């Protein structure tokens, strides 16, 4: 783990120790509503048995009031948003996909480690490392968007790779969750190989994120 990743994890755990209560993740962000979908590039984790085994074991110990466990088929790493589906033209979408596919073809598959647990007020994630490989892929996707649109949505800075395994569903005292997590801090991570970035149409249903796959950009470098 690089010093950057270690320092960030330490800062977040220190803040979590002083957190009195969790905050519900499920408030509506600007522009969102129940019938609206959002185009975004994600990494998804189908056919990753080692990760699924680790997450299942962790979630078995995190079945606590106030936490909404993420289904295995809902595990994801948020990379780069595009915009709401009713605001992005079909031509713009197709052109961005083609540019992203061209750029991603020069990037090798990502070998990533997921873990240890990395909590905050809105949920419990797994630390993803190394960050630089994920950042390289995100930069390629942002370059693809920037070649089509004058403005790339979302800030380039402040990106922190993580995969959430449980969302906070209500304002709940942190103590019981923190006590459980302290016993899980040193669980071994899972290793995955990511061979594509996936463009999805994301929606919220019944306190989960669900999506339809729109396109993929294979990592074949």
N, C-alpha and C positions, 0 to 999 in steps of 0.2 A: 504494500500500500504506500503510495507516495505521501510526502509530508503534507501536501495540499488536502488529500482525501482524509488523512488521519486528523488533521487540525479541524476540518469541517465536522467530522463525526464527533470529535471531542466537544466542540462548541455546542452542537445540537443536543448531545446527551446532558451537558451541564445545564442548558436551558430547560430541558425536560425535567430534570430533578427539581426545579423550582416552580414548575407549572402547576397551578392549583386545580385546574379542570380542563377537560378536553372541549374543543369547539366543534360543532357539527359541520361536517364537510359539505352537506347537501343544500346549502343555501344557493339561490339562483344567482350566478354571475351575470354581469351586464350582457344583454342580448339573448340570454338563454331562456327557454320555456319548454314545456313538456313536449310540444310537437315539433321542435326545431332540431336539426342535425348540423354537425360541424365537421368540415374537412380538416383532417390533421394527419401528419406523418407520425407513426408510432413504430416501436419494435414490439412484436408480439411473440408469444412463447408457446406455440403449439409444438407438440412432439419433443418436449424437453423433460424426460422422465426424472432426471436427477433434481431439477428445480421443483417439479411437481411433488416429489417425495419430501423435499425439505420444507416446502410451503405447507403441505398437508400436516406434517408433524408440528410445525409452529402454530398453525391455526387451531389444531386440536387443543393446544394449551392457551389459546387466546379467545376461546369461546366465552367471552365476558359481557355483561350488560354494557351497552353503549358502543359496542364495536360491530360494524358490518363487515363480515369476512368477504374477501374478493373471491369469486369462483375461479377455478384454475383456468377456465377458458376466457376469463376477463383480465388476466395478468397482462400488464403492458408497461412500456416505458415511453412516456410522452416525449416526442422529439421536437416537432415544429408544426404549429397550427397554420392553416391557410385562411379559413373564414367559414361563415355559415353557408350551407349548401344553397340557400336562396339568394346569396349575394355573389357567388363565384360563377362565372360563365363557363359553359361547356368547353368553348375554345381555349380559354385561359387554363382550365384544368388540364386538358389534353396536352397543351404545350408545356406546362410545368412538369407533368408526369414524364414526358419524353426527355426533357432536359435533366430531370433527376435520374432517370434510368441511365442516361449517357454518362453522367458523372459518377454514379454509384458503381458502374461496371468496372471502374478503375480502382475500387477500394476492396481489399481482401475481406473475407468474413471476419466478424468480430468474435474474439475469444474473451468472454467476460466472466467475472466472478460476482455472484449475487449473495450478499450477506457481509457483515452481520445485520441484525435488526437495527433500524435507524428511525426512531419515532419523532413525531412532532404533534402539535395541538390537534391536527385534523386527521391523523392516521398513523399507521405503522408501516414503514417501508423496509426494503432491503437496500443496503448500500450497493451501488454498482461500480465496479472498477475493472480496468483502468478508465478514468474519465477521458483521457486524451483520445482514445479510439472512438468513443461515442461523440465527443466534440468534433472530431474530424468528419464523421458522417453527417452530423448536424450542419456543419459549415458547408458541406457539399450540397445539401438540400436547400439551405438558405441561398447559396449561389445560384442554384437552379431557379428558385423563385425570383431572385433579383434580376435574372436574365430576361424575365417575362414582365414582371411588374416593377414600377418605379420604386415602390416601397415594400420592404419585406415585413410581414406582420411579426409582432412580438420582438422583444429586445434580444440582441445577441448575448448580452451579459446576463449573469444571474442564473444561468442554466445549471441545474444540479441533477445528474442522472440518478434515478431511483425507481424502484418498482414497489408499488403499494400492495400490501397483502391484507390490510384491514383499514377501513375508514371509520372515523369517529362519527357516530350517528346522532349524537345528542350532547348536550352540556352535562358531562359526567365527571365526577371526581377522578383525578388522575391516579390517586394512590394505588388502588387495586391493580390497574393496568401496569403502572410503573413497577410495582413489586413483582408482577409476573415477568415483565420484560427483563428485569435485572437478573433473573435466573436464566434468561435465554441469550444474554449478550455475547456469549462465547461459543454459540453453536457454529459448527463448520459451515462455510458457504457452499453454494451450488455453482457448478461451472456449466456454462452454456456456450454454444456456437450459434451466432446469428448470421444468417445467409441472405437476408433481405430486409429492406425497410418497407413498411406497408402503409399505403395511403388508405385511410378509412373514413367513413361517414359515421361519426360518433353521436350517440344519443344517450339519454338517461332514462332508465326504466326501473321503478321499484327499488330505488336506492342502490342501483348498480349502473355501471357503464356498459353499454352494449354497442356493437358496431356492425357495419357491413363493409367488407373489403372492396375497395374501388380499384386499386392498382398496386403492383409491387415493383420495387427497384432492386434487382439482384446485386449482391456484392460478389463480384467474380474476379477481382484484381489479383 
